[in-house]
Amino acid sequence: MNTPLFIAKRLIKAEDGKRSFARPVNVIAVTGIALGMAVMILAVAVLTGFKNEIRDKVVGFGSHIQVVNFDSNISYEMAPISANQEFLPRLLDKPGIKAVQVFGVKAGIAQVNENIQGVVLKGIGSDHNWSFFEGHLAEGELFTVTDTARTNQVVISRKLGNMLEISVGDRFPVHFVQEQTRSRVFTVSGIYDTGLEEFDEIYIFCDIGHIRRLNGWEDHQISGFDIFIDRFSDLDYMTYVVRSTIGYQVTEDQERLRVSSIRMRYPQIFDWLSFQDLNVVVIITLMLLVTGFNMISGLLILILEKVNMIGVLKALGATDKLISRAFLYQAAWLTAKGLFWGNLIGVGVALIQLKTGFIKLDPASYYLSTVPVNIELIHLLLLNAGAMAVIITMQLLPARLVGRITPVKAIRYD
């Protein structure tokens, strides 16, 4: 028979029967653990949800990996490359590559009456996947690109529409400053709203045929390739795979290509997101310390309340280790009880926010209109296992108090 476990069960039963003087203290300890776990779950859920939302929005505008001409600088006027590359079939056969799309970009100035705004036209081809913008389409509809005819329809953001005072169905000109200034008139077919204002206020999506015509390119020339992968966690590895597949083209009659990941193109955004990890680490550490010290106080009171019982057990031959284990079992039960309620509260609040979005944010500051949450089983398991391990480890110190109690004094203790 497991004697320490038997003793712990009797102590727990006595507590449940409301015969324990320490019951109020135990309730406070369990409540502290529950609130601490709930806060940790919400902190991790909100952080991972926030990072995923921002990351997906940035990728939606620029793809995971881009292949452009090596001679292209950081401006929006890129040197062209051919869309007919020998490496494309090999690249599409690589595991982890979801899609490869052509694109073209060109900077211009949109003007409607007295409203003027610098914009970037991103030309898309017939292979473009609209799934990201379908989820953020606020008004109108998305246009279709064909290889036979060029369309004048474009998709703009709500931010840009408000700045230019235009809406779905309106026509507006965009001027392009070149050796000879040129203009194009476009029709708004749809309006998107991602909340990522750095991109919303400048990007207009159009037919790539316009980019080719304005730049004087051939029908097979593009600014580059947008490459999408299956998992963002494989970004660095897949960037290496793309580089290895493309190789280096250094002969005079071939284009030199440059491969860059989304993290390399927008380091400021991803560095900012990485910095948010520190906030969660601080929150989790503080919560573990608070809940751990709560349980230390609770266990000390449990031991002091049962001094007579400890003295009797020692007089009957029980070792300090056996008695300490009994109290640790009881502490583990109280910890598990607190973790259960903490998971219930934390996951419950997260699910309510996920379904209703009742907690709002300022999109201008946070790029999101509601607090995002991301609940993953692995995160819950790691939080619970880590919390249980840390709290029980902290109980080893008060459990050593049992060794300082002598049977004679303990039995006479009142």
Phi, psi and omega in degrees: 000141177277094185299314179301321179292323178297315179296318180298320179297320178295320179295319179294320179296319178297322179293317180295334179278005176063030176259003184264131176294332184275002185303314179301322179294320179295322178298319178295318180296316179295320178297319178298318178295317181298314180293320178298315179295320179299317179296319180295318179297315181293323179297314180292318181296318180290317181297310181294324177295317180297314181296318180296318182295311181296316180300315181295325179291317179295318178295324179300327178276327190233000181072166179289316184225141178237143174241118181226175177294137181299334182277355180289136177266194185276002179278182180265010176254094185264145173289139186283158171229167180276141176282347181262082182256141182293334185280348185303311179300320179294322181293317181293337179277352182287131176299138180098344177273119182272314184200154175231124184233145176274155176206161174218144180231150176202135180274146179205185179233117177270136182223126174229108185057241181267358182270122181233136181212132173289133184225167174234119176274124174253110180278136181240155180257186181291346180270004185289137177260118184271009189303320180297314183283338173299324179283348181238015180284122183265322181214158174072210182214164179273144182270165180247135178258132177239162180275355185259325183223145180267132180259146177267003180283146179222162174242126180239172179269160176297323179300312180292323178298319178292322181293323181267352181060051177229160181219186183301132180094344181283150176252143180209150180267151171235128182258140182238120183273110178227199175302324173230118184301131181235157181225151174224142178254126182243159177244131181283116178262332181205158179232125179253162179212101180263341183085351179271085193296331178302328180261322184302323187278358181233333189273130171237132182258128184221179176290133182296342178301326179293321180296316179298316183293318181292324182272353182072031181274163172284167183295339182263000183267144182218170174281327180172189179245135169264124182244128179249141181243168184286317185231129180295330180298339180265016188303310182297316180295315182292329174297319176296319179298316180297315178300317182294323181289319181287318182073190181248126179252110188240357179286156186295330183269007179241154178278143174266127186251146178242134180250129179221144178270166179297330178291327178286327182281330180231063183297328182296322180290315183286329173295321178296318178295320179296326180296333180294337179300324181299321180299317180291321178300318179296315181298313181297317180298314180297317180296320179294320179294316180297311181293324178296315179290329173300315180290327176299315178298316180298317181292323177299318179293321177302315182293315181295326179291331184255029180300317179300316180297320179298317179298317180295317180297320178292322178295331179275359176105006179289140180274161177301321181297317181297314182292319179299318179298324179298316179289327177293323175299317179295319177297322178295321178297315179295321178296315179298322178297316178294320179295322179300310180292327177296318177296319180298315181291310184298310180294323179298313179296319180297318180293321178297317178295323180295321183277324187251331183061040186287341176266116186262161176228162175272112182301331181294332182261325188245000181066005182223150180267338177226159178290120180276150176227147179223109182257119178235138182300320182297323178294317180296317180296316180294319179296316181292316179295316180295317179296316179298315181296315182294315183294316180294322177298321179291340179281348181296328180292307178294334179295335178290347178299334180301324182292342180270356181266123179264145184303318185296310182290326183291320181291329180274354184294135180231000000 
